[in-house]
Amino acid sequence: MTSESHVFSNGQYTARVAALGAELCSLCDHTGRELVWNGGAWPRHSPVLFPIIGRLRDNHALIDGLDYTLTQHGFARDRLFRWVERSETGCELVLEDDPTSRALFPFAFSLKLSYSLNDKGLHVRYSLTNPDKTGILHASLGAHPAFVWPLQSGIRKTDYVIDFEVPEPGSLAVLSEGLSPRMSGRVLFRVRG
């Protein structure tokens, strides 16, 4: 067990999570077959998208009259998360605001990711809290996992299914050039308080 990553297993699955970006870097089944894409030319496997998903026009946001630069999908994927817990079958990491994050995104936050293995696979939980009781935390949170596909030759791609534990309500926002179609200029956030 190193500070850079944590490997955990339950006999059916083995996973590795990195402290950098709290990223799932590997998930293998009981045969050792890798289920997460190895990265290749794109060096990521399953980046965490926070505090934005997609990109801002010209990578800028106007927040309470000040200009902030946020690159595509935000900064969480490039930050070192702190280990909260590491066990034989899982781990939990946290990223909290600090002067570096506040230079990019002027809000208080605590972002926790928990990974655990069970007999059905990997369970991932995201928890975003606002420690500022007087203001609103304006943020988006998401994931961008990449899986090996197809897993076996001879099986049609249409035979694969990603199954969510509970129904996911709501519609999908379709991006145009990486931007929300409703976004015509710079984003303006207002904080109450």
N, C-alpha and C positions, 0 to 999 in steps of 0.2 A: 504494500500500500504506500503510494507516494503522495506528495502534496499536489502533484500535477493532475493525477487521475485516480479513480477508484474502480476496481474490478470487483464485481459481486456476482453470485450464482445461487441457483436453487436446485441444481442437478438437471433441470430441464432446459434452462436458459442461462447464459452468461452475458453480462453487460459490462461496458466500460464507459464511464462518464468523466469528462475533463473538467477541471476547475475553471479553465478559460472558457467563458461563455456558458458554463453549466451544460455543455454540449454532450449529447449521447453520441459516442464515437464508434461503438460496436455493440451489436446484439447478435449472439449466435444461438442456434438451437442445440439440442442434445447431441447432434451428430457433428457439431463444430461448424456447420454451414452458416456463413455470415448473412445476416438479413439487412444490415445497414450498408448503404453504398460507401465505398472506400475513399471517396473524395476525388481522386484523379486530378484533372486540371482545375477543378473547383475544390479548394482545400477544406470544404465544410461537409459535415455529415447530417446535422440536424440543428441548425442555428436557432437560437431564441431571438424573436423579433420584438424589440422593445426599445424605446417608447413609441415607435411608429412601425407600421406595416406598409411596405411599399416605399415610395420616396416622395419628398416634397419638391415642388417646383424650385429649381435652382438650389436645392438642398438648404433652403432657408425657411425659418418660421419667425413671425413677428409676434412676440409674446409680451403683453403689457408694455408695448412701445419699444422693446429692445429686440435686436436681431440676433437669432441663434442659428448656428449651422448644425444640421442633423443629416447625416448621410443615409443612404437607403437602408431601411429596416432598423435604424437606430444603432445604439452603441452596446447593448447588453452582450451581443455575440463576441465582442472584442474586449470585454472586461473580465477580470479575475474575480470569480465568486468565492465566498468564504464557505468552508465546510462547516455545517451545523451538526451533521451526524453521518457516520459511515458504519454500515453493518455488513454482515455476510450476504444479505439479500436486498440491499438498497442503500440509498444515501439521500441527504438533503443539503442543498446549498442556498445561500442567500447573497443578494446584491442590494446594497443600500446606497442612497444618494451620498455624495461626498463633493468636495470642491471641484474635482474633475468632471463629474457628471453634471453638476450645477452650471458649469461653463457652457454645456451643450443643451441642457434641459433644466430650467430653473425650478424644479418641483422636488419636494421630499417624496421618497418612495421606499418601499421594502418589497423586493421581488424574491420569492422563494420557489424553488423547484424541488420536488420530491420524486424520486425514482424508486420503484419496488417491483420485485418479480413475484409472480404467483404461477399456478399451474397453467393458466391461460396465456401468459406472456408478460409483457412489461406494462406497468401502470405508471403514468406520469401525471403529476399534479402541479399546476401553476397556482400561485397565490400572490396577488398583488394588493398591498395595503398602502393607505395614505396615512402617514404619521402626523400630518399637519391637520389638526382638527378645525382650523379656521379657513382652509382653502379647498379647492377642488383639484383633484389630480386628473388632468387631461392626458390620457395615454391610450395606446393600443398595445395589445399583447398577443403574440402568436408564435407559431412554430413553422419550421420549414424542413421537415424530415425528408430524407432521401433514402429510398429502399432499393435493394437489389431486385431487379425485375426483368424478365421472369426468373423465378427461383430455380426452375427446372426446365430443361428443353422438352418440347413435346406437349407442354400444357399451354393452352390458349391464354393470352393476356386477359381476355374477357371472363375467364374463370376465377380470377383473383378478386377478392373482396376486402375492403377495409371496413371493419365493423366497429361502430362506436357503442359504448356501454349504454348510453341513453340517447334518445333522438336529439338531433341538433337543430333547433328551430331557427327560423329566419332565412332571409334571402342572402345570396352572395353578391357582393359588390364587384363588378367587373372593372378592372383597371384599364386605362388607355395610356400607353407609354409609361406605365408604372405609376400613374397618378389616378386618383379618383376622378370620375367624369364631372363631379360637382365642384372640383377644386379649380378655380379659375386663376387665382393669383397666390399670394403668400397666405399661409395659414395664420389665423389670429386666434390666440387662446386668451381667455379672460379668467382670472382667478378671483373667486369670491372671498372676501375676508378683510 
